[in-house]
Amino acid sequence: MGTNLLKHLSLLPPIVSVVLGLALLVANPVTLQGLSNQLFDQYQRWHPRSYVDAPVRIVDIDEESLARLGQWPWPRTRLAELVKKLNAAGAAAIGFDVVFAEPDRTSPRAMLDLWAPDDPIRNALAKLPDNDAVFAESLAGAGAVLGFAERGDGKAAQTPAGTISATLLAPETYPFRYVTSGELAERWLHRFNNPLLPLPALAKAAAGVGALSFVPDTDGVVRRVPLVFQLAGDPIPSLVAEVLRVAQGEKNYFLKTDAKDAGLAEIRIGQFIIPTTPQGEMWVHFSHAAPNRYLPAWKVLAGEIPNALLEGQILLVGSSAQGLMDLRFSPFGQLIPGVEVHAQALEQILSKQTLQ
């Protein structure tokens, strides 16, 4: 009798632990998620990813580039020059961590309204090509991917609700196709309700358009990068997914769900199979700073970067300049440029170092 009692008592601790764990999950899942995130961050600090020289580089609009070439935004003619140089060097794909939602204010015709010059000058300026037209021409055939984002300013959507099919992100205009294995996963994906889109002429010239948005946790730390979102009931890729597709010359995304009501399990883009959360995100295993990751934009424009460092690379154009405010918290407790989060995700995929 005493032995049986001791045996039953020995089962109490694990049973109590399970009950308490379930009670915590039901009563306060946010607290449990916070503890999980802290543990994840500690593992990152203990075992950061070793930087591997993957074919990904950031063309950085850094402080020195702004000091040498002028404040942002740069004229689109300068960006056209940048695209032409990268394309001529043999870039596999060019991704812009920028939303070109408005016409270039430095275009000749925009300057006409601002300056109101005399007729001879007005006539001369009117004959100059529009900056956005020059930029669009450079994008065509360059394997370029533009970005779009969720509006955060509370303004109305560019396209009224229910008419999103009239936009450039309508399924009939996609340069790709989604193929699903298992249950449709759209309802699990993070949703875009109010997209800020690039100019139509630019989007039509580009090889693709991808979402730039992250979905940080409640503490503001970016731990996951979405590879696919939902827009008006249809899947739409992120910048990371779209540059990876374009770089491989692929047409299809393959979405796989594991079981009914379980969400997404993995995404295949060309030769790469990427495990995901049910919401279509990949976990990022961050590495520490790597100087090889960055190429100053001014050096590219000045012809000081050898073509050998650009050929066959996925090149992300973004900014590390603090004044442009595209900074994110990493699990290391540091601020890093948003474009670097995209780059690190691509490095992981290309080197097949994904987390599950």
Secondary structure, DSSP 8 states (H G I E B T S, - for coil): -HHHHHHHHHTHHHHHHHHHHHHHHHH-HHHHHHHHHHHHHHHHHHS-------SEEEEE--HHHHHHH-SSS--HHHHHHHHHHHHHTT-SEEEESS---S--TTSHHHHHHHH---HHHHHHHHTS--HHHHHHHHHTTTTEEEEEEE--S----SS-TT-GGGSTTSGGG-SSEEEEESS--GGGS-EESSEE---HHHHHHSSEEEE------TTSB--EEESEEEETTEEEEBHHHHHHHHHHT--EEEEEE-STTS-EEEEEETTEEEE--TTSEEE-------GGGEEEHHHHHTT-S-GGGTTT-EEEEE---GGGT-EEE-TTS-EEEHHHHHHHHHHHHHTT----
